[in-house]
Amino acid sequence: MGGQETIVENLIDQILATQYYPRKMTSAIRRFITFFQLGIGWGSFYFVRFCERTLPLRVFSLLLWPLAAAWDLMQVYDRKPWAHWHRFPRSWRPKRWRYILRHSLGLYHSQMFYMWPDRLSNPRWLNRCRFEGDRKLLELSDNDPGVVLASLHFGPFEILPYWLRAYGIPTTSVRADPPAALHSLTNYQYSLSPPAEVPVFIFARDLSPFPRFSHIRQILGPGRRLLVMVDPNRGVMADIPFEDRLFHMATGAIRLAQMTGARLIPCMITEDSTWKFTIRIGTPVPQEWIGRSPDMQLIGTHLLGEFSKVVKRFPVQCKMRCLRAMWPLPKGETGKSSAVPVQTAA
């Protein structure tokens, strides 16, 4: 829902910038539009939940298609899929027309499950999501070391923590701040996903710069699971050569695992067909690699190798944030060479 506020706010700024309104009138206009946004948000939220409860699944899905496609079209100019397709490594690259079509009309429909997270554990929905890989890696007792799930902006990643929680695997995800105008709605939405004592999300600003160890232990103590994306351009970065590309990887997931002794496991979600999902659990990073001075190149190469197994099968589901982390290799280098980690400011 963050993209919604960005589009609306940009439009408001453009309108107000071309008109000469008194300051009080400008403030009143903004307040009115904010309340209008909130009203539309709450109304849509309850309408979708009502339809989910009363309609047959196939009818419900068809009802949401035009609404989701219209919303995708509103955002396609900001996404610019035609401008990012060339960033794919050769082995990942899908057909251009399929990629542009998916990102122009087919994204939001698969993400709308966040509106009814409290119902995903019902048999009607639970049998629409399966696991691939060793699910037991995620089943922890209260005394087991925590788990960091490393992932990408790929597939319907927004609903991955909700599906895990529906299966009795409470997981917290790191994300950007929600839209300020929809803060009350997002808080209510989060409260619908049990268990209440394990938050659905923590915000990236709370981890940058890295907090004290005691605070990290609260987030990622024994028996806890934390889902962290490795493709945002944030914090300490490492450039990982991969095939004919250089992957600009955020090292936060690796450093969290190193500081807490948690296991580091690649985990992704794909939409295999309409509203049928698979949570794909990769091979964990060997624990001996995560020591006092973890080898970012070695760990990063392992994670990319595990991610690649999934991306090659579903390349059209790669999101813009993931593609923006990929850059052409400098001349004379190959994907098997080493590179020095690059640190950037948070």
N, C-alpha and C positions, 0 to 999 in steps of 0.2 A: 504493500500500500504506500510505500515511500515514494514510488514513481508518480503516484497520483498527485501528491502534494507538490512535487517538483514541477509538473506540467502546469497545474493550476496557478501556482505562485508565479511562474515565469510569465504566464498570460496576464495575470493581474498587474505585474510590474510593467509590462509593455503598455498596457492600457493606461495606467496611471502616469507613466512617463510621457505620454503624448497629449495629456490633458492638464489643464491648470486648475487643480482643485485646491481649495483651502486645506490646511493641515488637518483640521477637525473633521472635514468631510472625507478626506482620504482615510483617516483612522476608522471612521464609521463604515466606510465601504469595505475595508478589510475585515472588520468585525462581522459585518453582515455575511460576507463570503465565507468566513471561517465557520459561522453557525450554519450556513447553508451546506457546506461540505460535511459538517458533523451530522446534520439531519439526513443527508443523502446516505452517509456511511451507515448510520444506525438503521435507517429504513431498509437499505439493501441487505444488511446483515440479518435482520429478522425475517425479511421476505425469503431469502435463500434458505434459512433454517426451517421455515414453515414448509417450503416446497420439498425440502429433503425429507421431512417427516411424512408428508402426505402423498407424494407422487411415486409411481414406479420408477425404478432406477434409470431405465432407458429413457423415459419421458423427461425425467429430471435432467439428465445429461444433455439431451437435445435442447431443452429450454435454455440452458446456460451457454450453449455454443455461440449463438449470435451476440450475446452480451459480452462474453469473454473475447470474441474476435474483434468486436468494436473497440474494446479497451486496448487490445494488442495494437490495433491500427493507430490509436492515439499516441502510442509510445514508440512506434516503429522509427520515427525520425530521430529520436534520441538514441535508440539502439544502433541504428545504421548497420544492419547485418551485412549489407553489400560491401561496406567499407572494411569489415573485419574478417571476412571469409579467407582472405589471403594469408592470415596469420597462422592457420592450421599447419602443423607438420604434415609432410606428404602422406604418412601412413594414417593420419586422422581425417584427412580432407574429404568431406562429403560432396555430393553434387551441389553446385552453387544454387540452382533453382530450388532444391529441396530445403536447403538451409535457410534461404531468404523467406520461403513460404512458411516454414515452421515458426520463424521469429517475427513474422508479420501477422499471423492469424492463429497460431496454435500453442502459445505458451500459457496464457492465464487460465485456460480451462483446466489444466492439470494441477494448478496451484490452489484452487478454491476450497480445498479441504480444510483450510485453517478456519473456516466459518463454522464447522461442526466437529471440532476435535474431540468433544466429549462423547461422540457417537461412533468413533472409529473402532472401538473395541467390540461393537455389535457384530454378530456373524455376517450381516448384510455387507459390511465393509471390510471386516478383517480378512475374509477370504480373497480379497482383491489385492492383497499385498503379501508377498512371500519373501523368504530369505534365500540368498545364494552365498555359500561360504559357511564358515564355522560360527554358527550363532552362539555357541557356548562361550566364545571369547568375550561376549558382552554380558554374560550372566555372572554377576558378582555378589558375594556376600558382603556384609557390613565391614569385615576385616580385610577384604582383598584390596590390593593396591588399586588406585583409580585407573581409568582408561581415558586416553585422549583419542578421539576419532578424528583423523585428518581427512578432509574432503575438499572438493572443488565446487565452484559455482557451475553446477552441471545438473541437468535433469530438474525435476521439481524439488530441489534441495530445500526450499522453504518449508516443506511439510515433512521432511525427514525426522526431526525430533518428535513430531506428533505421532507418526507411525511407530517409532520406537517405544514411545510411552504407551500407545495402545496395546503393544505386546508385553507390557509390564517391564519395560527396560527404561526407567526414568533417565532422561538425557537432557542436559542443558546446552544450548547453542549460543555461540558468540555472534552478535549481529550489531549493525549500526542502530542508532537511536530511531525510534518510530516517529512518524510525522507528529508534530506538536498539536496540530488541529484535531488529530484523531487519537490523542493520548488516552482518553477515557475509554474509547471503544477497544483499543488494543489491550489495555489492562484487563478489561472484562473478558476479551477473547482468550488471553493467556490463562485466566483463572478457570476456564472451562476444562483445561487439560490436566488431569490428575497425574501424580500426587501434588497437593498444594505446597508441601514443604520443599519440593525440588523445583526451582524456577525453570520455566521453559527457555528463557533467554537471559543472558547478561549482556551488557553493552560493551563494545570494543573500547570505548573511552575509559572504562574501569580497569583495563589491562594495559594501558599505554600512558606513561611509561609503566614497566612492570611493577605491580604492587609488592608490598612486603610479603615475605614467605608465609606469615600467619594468615594473611588474607587469601593467598593462593590455596592454602590447605583447606579453607572453608569452601572454596569453589571446587577443588579437585582433591578432596580427602579420600580416605578409604571407602570403597563402594560407590564412588561417584563417577559419572561419565560426562565428558565435555566434548562437544562437537565444534571443531575449529577449521575454518577455511584457510587454505595455504596459498591462495592466489590473490588476495588483496595487496595493494601496494601500501603497506603499513608496517611500521616498526623496523626491526632488523631484517634485512633481506639477504638472500643468497642466490647467485646466478648459477643455475644448474643446466649444463649442456644436455640436450635431449634431442636425438636424431638431428634434423637440420635446423633446430631452434635452440634458443637460450630461454629457459623458463625462469622468470623472476619470482622466486618463492619466498613468501613470508615464513620466518622461522619460529613464530610464536608457539605453534603446536609442539615443535621439537623441544624448545626451551621449557615449556610447561611440563612435558614428560620428564625432562632431565631434572628439574627442580623438585619434583614430587615423587619420582620413582614410578610414575604411572607407565602403563603399557601404551605404545603408539600403534594404532591400527588404522589402515586406510578403509574408508567406508563411503559408499556412494549410493544414490538411488536413481533408478531409471523408470520411465513410463514405457512399458513394453507394448501396450496397446491402450486404447481409450480407457482410462481409469483403472488400469491394471499395472501394478508397480512391483519392482523387485529391489530389496535392500541388498547391496552387494558388499560383502565383507572380504577384504583382501588379507594377504599374509602379513602378520604383524612385523614391525621392525624388530630385529633381534635385540634383546634387552642389553646385551654387552656393547652394542653400538651407542647406547645412550648412557654415557658416563659423565665424568666431570667436564670433559671437553669433547662433546659429540662431534663426529665428522659430518658436517652439514652436507657435503657433497655426496657422501656415501648414502646417508639417510634420504636425502632428496632424490637421488637416482632410484632408490628402492621404491619410494612412494610414487614417483612418476611411472615406473614400470608397472606397478599395480593399477594405477589409474588408467594407463594406456589399454589394459586388457578390456576395460569397460568402454572407454571412449571410442575405440576402433569399431565396436559393435553398434554404438548409438551416437555417431558424431554430430548429428543435427541437434542433439540436446545440449551441446556445449554453449554456455552462456557468454555474454560479452565480457564479464569480469574475468573469466578464465582466459579468453582469447587475448585480452589486453596484457596478460602476464607473459605472452610469448613474443620473442623478438628473433630476427634472423641472427645466426651465428656470425661473429666477426670473420672476415676472410682469413683463410688458412687454418681455422679450427674445425674440429669434427665433434659430433655428439658424444664421442668417447673420451674426449680430453677433459682435463680438470680445469676449474676456474676458481678464482679467489672470491670468497663471499663479499658482497658489497653491502655496506651498512648505510641505511638512509634514515633520516629523522622521522620520528613518528608523526 
